[in-house]
Amino acid sequence: MKIAITGASGFIGRRLMKLLAARGHRLRVLSRHAGTNLPAGVELSVWDPLLGLAPEAALRDADAVLHLAGEPVAQRWTAAAKQRIYDSRVIGTRHLVSALENCSPRPPALVCASAIGYYGSRGDEALNEDAGPGAGFLADVCAAWEREAVNAEAVGVRVTRVRIGLVLDTRGGAQKPMLAPFRAGLGGPLGGGRQWMSWIHASDLAEMFRFALERPAPPVLNGVAPGAVTNADFTRALASALHRPAFLPVPKLALRMLFGEMADLLLASQRVAPAAAEAAGFEFQHRELNEALADLLRG
């Protein structure tokens, strides 16, 4: 297959490029920067998602489009940052889909990243792909993001949205900044520690995207492992994997002072299951948190 990729410079995108190239796929990256350093054999097309439609030449002969681009969510949510987070996903996806609508021949498949933030904070409620959207800033962003992606279905493009959970990877994502305080013995549960965390090993997430690209997949896949855990259990598992204590809880007030409104992301409770992925035949290599952490920390 020939696959066009946005957001390839992110830690998920870099892992996916390596995986897809190893599987023999031909890759074309859409990037804002003409000087982007890419592996040998990967083509480059320059595109700023906020400034206009993706170049038709970058999409015309692709067998699938993988859309990962978006402003990082893990930052203090100032008004300007929230606007960047929203625009990068909603306007960027709108410009990509408009380009697909104008494209001939048109790529038959679009696999678009989303996030389990779509569900909002839902306490102990068990959530699968059929659950509706929740409330809050991230839920609103994800719902609008997905609506833009689904518009491609009107012109015959198969669309799969992958709602990504907490990605475990020592080289990037949410786990990387956790490691330093835990290694120093300063880790602890966030808030009361009762909120649910839905996690996935980075290699399983990359394989899930590949799964969605290589065959017809359900319209929504939850990019999480089968075993959601509470924040308290996650804290104990990470501390144990690092052979460090973790007894310093971080109160909600302290989180809000440090991170502002973004603390809502750290305190959200999302008990999400990958029901559609498993029903479609996807096989996880890392189903248990202790094993997944051990695998990552060995590397």
C-alpha positions in Angstrom: 0.0 0.0 0.0 0.9 3.6 -0.5 0.0 5.6 2.7 -0.1 9.3 3.2 0.7 10.3 6.8 0.1 13.6 8.7 1.7 14.0 12.2 4.5 11.7 11.4 7.0 13.6 13.6 5.1 12.8 16.8 6.2 9.8 18.9 3.3 7.7 17.6 4.0 8.8 14.0 7.7 7.9 14.3 6.9 4.4 15.6 4.2 3.9 12.9 6.5 4.9 10.1 9.0 2.3 11.2 6.4 -0.4 11.5 4.7 0.4 8.2 8.0 0.6 6.3 9.0 -2.8 7.8 5.7 -4.2 6.4 6.6 -3.0 2.9 4.3 -0.1 2.7 5.3 3.0 0.7 5.0 6.2 2.8 4.5 9.9 2.0 4.6 12.4 4.9 2.6 15.6 4.9 4.6 18.1 7.0 4.7 21.8 7.7 8.5 21.8 7.4 10.3 21.3 4.1 13.4 20.3 6.0 11.8 17.4 7.9 14.3 14.6 8.5 12.7 11.4 7.2 13.9 7.8 6.8 15.3 6.8 3.4 12.6 6.1 0.9 9.9 8.2 2.6 8.5 11.0 0.4 7.7 14.5 1.7 4.9 16.9 0.8 4.8 20.3 2.5 1.4 21.2 4.1 0.3 23.4 6.9 -3.1 22.1 8.1 -4.3 25.5 9.2 -3.5 27.4 6.1 -5.3 25.5 3.4 -6.2 22.2 1.8 -3.8 19.3 1.7 -2.0 19.2 -1.7 -3.9 16.9 -4.1 -0.7 15.4 -5.5 0.2 14.1 -2.0 -3.1 12.2 -1.8 -4.1 11.2 -5.3 -2.4 7.9 -5.6 -2.6 6.9 -2.0 -4.3 3.7 -0.9 -5.0 5.2 2.6 -4.5 8.3 4.6 -3.4 8.2 8.2 -4.2 11.5 10.0 -2.3 12.0 13.3 -1.6 15.7 13.3 -2.6 17.9 16.3 -1.3 20.4 18.8 -0.1 18.6 22.0 -2.8 18.4 24.7 -0.3 18.0 27.6 0.4 21.7 28.2 -1.2 24.4 30.4 -4.6 25.2 28.9 -4.4 28.9 28.4 -7.1 30.4 26.1 -4.5 30.5 23.3 -3.4 26.9 23.9 -7.0 25.7 23.9 -7.6 27.4 20.6 -4.5 25.8 19.1 -5.6 22.4 20.3 -9.1 22.9 18.8 -8.0 24.4 15.5 -5.2 22.0 14.8 -7.6 19.1 15.0 -10.9 20.5 13.7 -9.7 22.9 11.0 -6.8 20.7 10.1 -9.1 17.7 9.6 -11.6 19.8 7.7 -8.9 20.9 5.2 -7.7 17.3 4.8 -11.2 16.0 4.1 -11.9 18.9 1.7 -8.8 17.9 -0.2 -10.0 14.3 -0.3 -13.4 15.4 -1.7 -11.6 17.2 -4.5 -9.1 14.3 -5.2 -9.4 12.0 -8.2 -8.8 9.2 -7.9 -9.6 9.4 -4.2 -7.9 7.4 -1.5 -10.4 4.7 -0.4 -9.6 4.9 3.4 -9.0 7.5 6.1 -7.8 6.4 9.5 -8.0 9.4 11.9 -6.7 9.7 15.4 -9.0 10.8 18.1 -8.9 10.3 21.9 -10.9 8.7 24.7 -11.3 12.3 25.9 -14.4 12.0 23.7 -16.2 10.2 26.5 -15.5 12.9 29.1 -15.1 11.9 32.8 -17.6 9.2 33.5 -16.7 7.8 36.9 -17.1 4.0 37.1 -19.2 3.7 33.9 -18.0 1.0 31.6 -17.5 2.6 28.1 -17.2 0.9 24.7 -17.2 2.4 21.3 -21.0 2.8 21.3 -21.0 5.2 24.3 -21.9 8.8 23.5 -19.7 11.8 23.9 -19.2 13.4 27.3 -18.9 16.9 28.5 -15.9 19.2 28.8 -13.3 20.8 26.6 -11.6 17.7 25.4 -14.9 15.9 24.8 -16.1 18.9 22.7 -12.8 18.9 20.7 -12.9 15.2 20.0 -16.6 15.2 19.0 -15.9 18.1 16.5 -12.7 16.5 15.3 -14.5 13.2 14.5 -17.4 15.0 12.8 -15.0 16.5 10.4 -13.4 13.2 9.7 -16.7 11.4 9.1 -17.6 13.9 6.4 -15.3 11.9 4.1 -17.8 9.1 4.1 -20.1 11.2 2.0 -17.7 10.8 -0.9 -17.1 7.1 -0.4 -14.1 7.1 1.8 -14.0 4.5 4.5 -13.3 6.3 7.8 -12.0 4.7 11.0 -11.5 6.8 14.1 -9.0 5.5 16.7 -9.8 6.9 20.2 -6.4 6.8 21.9 -6.0 6.3 25.7 -2.9 6.8 27.9 0.0 5.6 25.7 2.8 3.9 27.6 6.1 4.7 26.0 9.3 5.7 27.8 10.3 7.8 24.7 7.2 10.1 24.6 3.6 10.6 25.5 2.2 10.8 28.9 4.4 8.2 30.5 7.7 9.9 29.9 7.2 12.9 32.3 6.0 10.5 35.0 9.3 8.6 35.1 11.5 11.2 36.7 9.5 11.7 39.9 8.8 8.0 40.2 12.4 7.1 39.8 13.2 9.7 42.5 10.7 8.0 44.9 8.4 11.0 44.7 5.5 9.4 42.8 2.0 9.0 44.1 -1.6 8.8 43.2 -3.3 11.9 41.7 -6.2 13.3 43.6 -7.9 10.4 45.4 -6.5 7.9 43.0 -9.9 6.4 42.4 -10.3 7.6 38.8 -10.0 5.0 36.0 -7.0 5.1 33.6 -7.3 3.4 30.2 -3.8 2.7 28.9 -2.2 1.0 25.9 1.4 -0.1 25.1 2.8 2.1 22.3 3.5 -1.0 20.2 -0.1 -2.2 20.4 -1.4 1.2 19.5 0.9 1.2 16.4 -0.3 -2.3 15.5 -4.0 -1.1 15.9 -3.4 1.7 13.4 -1.8 -0.8 11.0 -4.7 -3.1 11.5 -7.1 -0.3 10.6 -5.1 0.6 7.5 -4.7 -2.8 6.0 -8.3 -4.1 6.1 -11.8 -2.8 6.5 -12.2 -2.0 10.2 -15.0 -0.8 12.4 -15.8 2.9 12.2 -14.5 3.5 15.8 -11.8 1.6 17.7 -10.9 2.4 21.3 -7.1 2.5 21.4 -6.8 1.1 24.8 -5.8 -2.3 26.3 -8.5 -4.6 27.8 -7.5 -3.9 31.4 -8.3 -0.4 32.6 -7.0 0.3 36.2 -7.5 2.9 38.8 -4.9 5.7 39.2 -3.9 4.2 42.6 -3.3 0.8 41.0 -1.4 2.4 38.1 0.8 4.2 40.6 1.5 1.0 42.5 2.4 -0.9 39.3 4.7 1.8 38.0 6.5 2.2 41.4 6.9 -1.6 41.6 8.3 -1.8 38.1 10.9 0.9 39.0 11.5 -0.6 42.5 10.7 2.7 44.1 8.2 3.7 46.8 5.1 5.8 45.8 3.4 7.2 48.8 3.2 10.9 48.1 -0.4 11.7 46.9 -0.8 14.8 44.8 -4.0 16.7 46.0 -6.5 18.0 43.5 -5.7 21.6 44.6 -2.0 21.2 43.9 -2.7 19.7 40.4 -5.0 22.7 39.6 -2.3 25.1 40.8 0.3 23.4 38.7 -1.6 22.7 35.5 -4.7 24.9 35.6 -7.7 23.6 33.7 -5.5 20.8 32.2 -5.7 19.1 35.6 -9.1 17.9 34.5 -7.3 15.6 32.1 -5.2 14.1 34.9 -8.3 13.6 37.1 -10.7 12.3 34.5 -12.1 8.9 35.1 -12.5 6.8 31.9 -13.1 3.1 32.1 -12.8 2.3 28.5 -12.8 -1.2 26.8 -11.6 -2.1 23.2 -14.7 -4.0 22.4 -14.8 -3.3 18.7 -11.1 -4.0 18.2 -11.3 -7.4 19.8 -14.6 -8.3 18.0 -12.8 -7.4 14.7 -10.0 -9.9 15.5 -7.3 -7.5 16.8 -4.9 -9.3 19.1 -3.1 -7.4 21.9 0.4 -8.3 22.8 0.4 -6.5 26.1 -2.9 -7.0 27.9 -1.7 -6.7 31.5 -0.3 -3.5 33.0 2.5 -5.1 35.0 3.8 -6.9 31.9 3.5 -3.8 29.7 5.5 -1.7 32.1 8.1 -4.4 32.5 8.5 -4.6 28.8 8.9 -0.9 28.3 11.3 -0.4 31.2 13.5 -3.3 30.0 14.2 -1.2 26.9 
